[in-house]
Amino acid sequence: MPTGTLLIIDDETRLRQLLSRVLELEGYTVLQAPDARRGLETLQQHANEVLVVLCDVKLPDAHGVELISKLRARCPEAEIVLMTAFGTIPDGVQAMKQGAFDYLTKGDSDEQLVVIVERAADKARLQRRVAELERRVSQQHSFETMIGESAALRAAQNLARQVAVTDSTVLLEGPTGSGKELFAQALHQASPRRSKPFVALNCAAFPKDLLESELFGYKKGAFTGALTDKRGLLDEAHGGTLFLDEMGELELNVQAKFLRVLETQTFTKLGDTKPTAVNVRIVAATNRNLKLEAQEGRFRSDLYYRLSVFTIDVPPLKARPTDVPVLAEFFLQYFAARLKKRLPGLDAECLRLLQAYDWPGNVRELKNVLERAAILTPDNELVAASLLPTEFYTLPGEARSVADDPHDRSLRAVEARHIRQVLSEVEGNKTEAARQLGIGLTTLYRKLQEYGLSA
């Protein structure tokens, strides 16, 4: 049975009550108003509930067709059905032009009324779901939802917010795993293009001979196997944002074609003879020093200077040590929820080790470490330091272990080599290694740190 809330605006009390009764029997909740003023007030109060407004054309204080824009302003996701005692084609056409869902003549069959209302309600429900999904996407990819309060992160965010409202090309520089795609998505969501597509392409993920066709598309017959026309990602991103990750992987001939896109907003598909116009904003990202590569001839200098109109350095995690505890707790609770566990948090030693670590893999590595820890930690227990990978017990900056020199016959070196061998035999299981060595787990951790051992 249909469900949802409807609003009837009509100055004829008996007709209002009759329509309400018919629609309530169909399962709807029906609100009533005798004129435009009270109808607008009621809609304002119930804007999150009303799916369909049934509105008389001739009201004491307004004309129904002229009222459509005010109703839509109060509740953009509701559908409007106009009703009149004397239906005319011009009125119906005008109502549809103003955005009404349909136009009914009073006295039509109840069956017709119910069908039209249900169709309008279905459309309104769909629009509500789409709007909710758009709100969630916007919130998920906004600058406000980025986790961290460090000065380095805030500086990058402030720059990104200022350029987001423009159409300027942006180059994001930073190491792999630092969150460049999150910045690109936030730039898109903060821009006037937010309702248009955000299309991402990792230039390193495609063979070089396929990257050009993926980016620009091709015409049927352009090469062997091109059996139909193919839209490229530039076409798919029309009106929105194209994010090119690992931009340095583009070959020089593709770089030349892409430079034309930036300069003229046109490109030519493979096998085509005429250019295609496109309206797209480019956000590029790289973990390389493109300026240096341009100086050495491995990247087009004209393309580099066109890309780097506005450059943002996305800081690595090691430059954001104060953000590590907050990020770690977020990822822990995220994975705990997915695993249906209750994990109170991280023990003090675990947190200390996380903050002392250099994070060569940046935020992506932290996320992976916390996923592993959440899997291994029993329900209702703190995440213990013993569940971190062995590399967390290597002293920062220590290049060699005392076990690395096979000619060192000191007791420390012999013990270090023996511990390394046992750890290797038990595949890094520190609990089992401690048992076989006949020492406590805490003692093993201390020796791993002291000797600079890593599995």
N, C-alpha and C positions, 0 to 999 in steps of 0.2 A: 504494500500500500504506500502511495506517495507520502512524503513527510516534508515539512518546511513551513515557513511563515509567509503569508501573503498580506498585502494591504489593499483594501478597497476604498477609493475616494469617490464618493457620489452623494449628491444632496438628497436623493430619493431614499428615504428611510426604509420603506418596504422592499425596494429592489436590493438595497445593500444587505438587508437581513436575509433575503431569499438567496442571493448569490453566496453569502457566507455559509448558509446552511448546506447548500449544494457542495461547496468546496470542503467544508468540515467533514462531511460524510465521506469524502475522498481521502481524508487523513491529514489535511492541512490545518495549521493554526492560522486563523484569520483575524486581522486587525481592521478596524473601521474608522473612517473620518468623513465628516459631512461637507467639508470644503477644503480648498487648497491650503489655507494657512495651517489648519489642524493636521492635514495630511502631511505637510512638510515637517511639522513638529514631531508627529508620530514616527515618520521615517528617520528623522534625526536620532530619536531615542532608540530605535531598533535597527539601525543601519547594518549591524553585524548579523542580523537574523533574516531580514526580508529578502526573499528571492524574486518575487514578482509583485509589481504594483498594477492593479486594475483601476484605471482612472477615467472618469466621465469627461467628455469633451467640453460640455457646457456646465461650468461650476459657478456658484454665486459670485466668487471673487477672482476667477481666472478662467482662461481658455486652456483646455487640456493640452493642445499642441504646443502652446507657448510655455506650458508648465514642465514639459519634458526635460529641458536643460537644467531646471532647478532641482528636479527629482534626481537626475543623474549626478548633479553636484553633491547631493546629500549621500547618495549610495551608488557609486559608479558600477558596482558589480550586479545590481538588480536589473531585471528586465521589465519593460513597461508595455502594458497592453491598454490601448485606448478604447473606450466604449462610447457609442452615440446612439440616440434614438432614430436618427435619420442618416444612415451612412451614405457618403458621397465619395466618388473616386478622387476628386481633388484633395479632400480632407485626408483620405487614406494615404495618398501619395505624399502629402506634406508631413504627415505623422511619421512615415517610414524614413523620410529624409532627415527628420529631427532625431532619429535614433530609436523610435518605438519598435518593439518586437513584432506587434501585429495590431490590427484595427478590427474591432468587433461591432456588429450592430445589435443593440439590445433586442431581446426577444428571440435571438437565435437559439438553437437547441442546447440543452445542458451538456449533451455529449460533445458538441463542438467546443463549448467553453472549456470543458475539462481537458480535452486534447490540446488546445492551444496553451492553457495554463501549464500543463505538464511539460510541453515542449519548451516553453519559456523557462520553467524551473530547472529543467535539465541543463539548458545553456547557462543559466546563472550559477548552478552548482559547479559546472566545469570551469567557468571564469573564476569562481572562488578558489578552486583547487590550483589553477594556474597562478593566480595572484599570490597564494600562500607559498607555492614553490618558488616563485620569483623573490618573495620576501626572504625565504630561508637561504636561497643562493646568495642574495645580496648581503645578508648578515654573515653568512659563512665566509665570504670572501672580502670582507671589509677590513680596512686598516684597524678598526676598533677591536676586531676579534684576534688580531695578531698577539701572540703571547710574549710578554716581556716588557720590562720597563727600563732597560739599559739605555744609556745616553747614545750609544752607537746606533741602536735600533730606532730610537726616537728621531735622530737626525735624518736617517734614511726615509722614515715615514713622512716627516715634514716636507722634505723635498718632493716626494712622490705625490702628496696631497696637492701641492701647488701646481704641478704639471698635469695632474689627472684631468682637470677641467678644460684643458686645451686639446688640440689635435696634434701636438708636437710628437715627433718620433722620440722614443725613449730607449736608451741602452742601459741594461742592468748588468753590472759587473760584480762578480763574486764567485767564490769556489763552489764546486758541486755540493749540493745538499744544503745550501745556506738559505734556501727559500725564495729563489728568484721567481719561480712560477707563482707563488703566493702573492708576491708584489705585483706581478703582471695582472693577476686576476683582480686584485684590489684596485689597481689603476683603472681597469675596465669598469668595475662596479661604481667607482666614484666619478666616472665620466658621463657626459651626455649620451654616450653610445650604450649605456648599460642595458637597454632593452633589446639591443641587437646582438648578433652572435659573438662569442669569444671563442676563437679557434686557435688551438695550440699545435705546433709542429716541432718535434725534436729532430733537428737536422742531422744528428748523429745516429738516429735510429733507422735511417733508410740507406740502402746502397746508393752510391753517388749517381748511378745511371737511372735510378727511379725517382730521385729527389726532385728533379726538374718537372717531371710530369705530375708528381704529387702536388707541387706548389702551383704550377700554372695550368694544369689540365692539358687536354689534347683533343684534336678533331679525329673523327673516324677516318681510318686509313693513314694516319700520320706515320705509323710504323707497323711492322708485322705484329699481329695480335691486337691492334687497336680496332676492334670490331664495332665500337660505338663511341660517341662523344663522351668525354669525361670532364666533369667540373673539377677544377683545381681548388685548393684551399683558399686562394685569393678570392675566388668566386663565392665560396661558402662563407667567407668572413665579410662579405659586402655590407657596408653600413656599420660594421662593428670593429673588432680589434683582432689582428693577427699577431700571435705571440710566437716568435721564432727562437727556440732554445738552441744553445750551442751553435750560434750564428757562424762561428769561425769554420764550421765544417762545410760550408757552401763552396763549390768549386768556382774558379775564377770566371768561367763563362756564364754560370748561373748568377754570380755576383753582378755581372754586367747587366743582365736582364732585370735583376732586382733593383739595381740603381735606377733604371727607367721607371719602375713602379713608384719609387719614392719621389722622383722628380716630376712625373707627368700623371700619376694615378692611372696609368694604362699598362697593359702587358699583351703579349701575343702568345696564344696557345700554340703548342707544337702542332704543326701541320696546318695552321691557319694563315691567312694572308692579310687579315685586317686586325688592328688592335682592339682589345676589349677594355672598356672604361670600368674602373672600380673605385669605390669610396671606402677606404679602409685605413685604420690607424695601425701603425707598426710599433710593436714593442719587441725589442731583441734582447737576447741575453747571452753571455759568454763567460767561461771560466778562464779564458785566455787573455793575454795582453794584446788586444787587437791593434793598438797603436804601434807596438813594437813589430808585430807581424806585418803591418802595412809598410813600415820603414824598411823591412827586410824583403818585401815583395811577395809575401805569402798571402796577403789580403789587400784588396784594392784600396788605395788611400782615399780615393774620391768617395767610395762607399762608406769607409770608416767615418770620414768627416760628416757625411750625410746622416749616418746612424747616430753619431754622438752629439747631436744637437743638444740633448739633455741627458747627462750620464748620472746614474745613481749607483753608488757602491753599496751593495748589500753585505753587511758585516758577517764574517764567519763566527761560529759559535764561540771560538776561543777569545774573541773580542767582546763577548757578552757574558762573562762568567756569572754575573748576578742573575741572569735569566735562566741558568741551568736548573736550579731547584724548582722554579715555577713550571718550566717546560716538562721536567721529569715527573712532577706530580700530576700534571695534566695528562701526559701520555699513559701514566700508570693507571689512572682512574678510567681513561678511555678504554684501555685494553681489559681492565678488570670488568667493566660493564659488558664488553663483548663476550668475555669468558664466563659471565654470570658469577663473578667472585666479589667478595668484599675484602679489599686490601687496605688496611689503615694508612699505609704510607711507607716511607723508606727509613731504615734504621740510621743512626748517626754516622756510623762508619761508611755505609753505602753512600750517603749523601756527600760525605767528605771526599770519597774517591771520585765520585761523579764530577765534583767541582774542581778537583785537582787534575783531571784528565784533559788532554790537549784537543780532543775531538777533531781528528783529521777528516772524518766524514760528516762533520757539522750536525745540523738538526736531524737530518735523515738517519745518521748513525745513532743519535740519542734515542730516537723513536724506536729503532730496531732493538737497541739494548733494553729498553723498558718493556717492549713486547715480549722479549725472551724472559725477562725477570717476572713479568706477570704470569706467564705460563708455568714457570717453575715454582712460584711461591704458593704454599698451601693457603687455602681460604682462611680469612680472619687473622693472617699473620703479617708482620712487617716484612718488607723486602730486605733480605739480609745481604751484606757485602759479599758473602761467599757465592752468591748467585751471579755476580758480575763476571764477564769474560776475563781470562788470565791477564790480558794486556793492561788491565786497570791496576795491576800490582807492580808494574814497571815504573821506576822513578822517572818523572818527566825530564826529557833531555838526555837521558842516559843512553848512549849509543851502543855500548857493549856490556855484556854480562861477564862476571868473573868466571863463568863456565865456558867462555868462548875460546880461551887459550888452552889447547890440549897439553902444552908443555908445562903449565903451571901445576906444580905438585903440592901446593899448599893445601892444608886441611879445608879451608874455605872453598877453594876451587874444586877439590874432589867432591865435597858435599854438594856444591851447586850443580856439578855435572850429574851426580847421582839423582838429585831431585828432578832435574830436567828429564832424565831417562825414564824415571818412574812415571812422571806426568805424561810423557809420550806414550808409554805402554798402556796407560789407563785412559787415553784419549782426552786428556785435560780434566778428568773428573777429580777435583781437588779433595773431595771427601774420601774417595777410595785411595788416592795417593797418600793422604795423611795416615790412613789406616795401615797401608803397607809399609810406610816409613816408620811407623810406631811413634808418631808425634801428634800433638793436638792440631786441630784445624787452624786455630789462631796462630800457633807457632809456624805452621806452613806458610800462612799469609805473610807473616813477618819476614821469613826467610826469602820468599819470592820477591818482596820489596827490597830487602837488604842486598840480595844478589843480582837484582835487575833481571830476573827471569821472566820470560813470556813464552806461552805455548805456541 
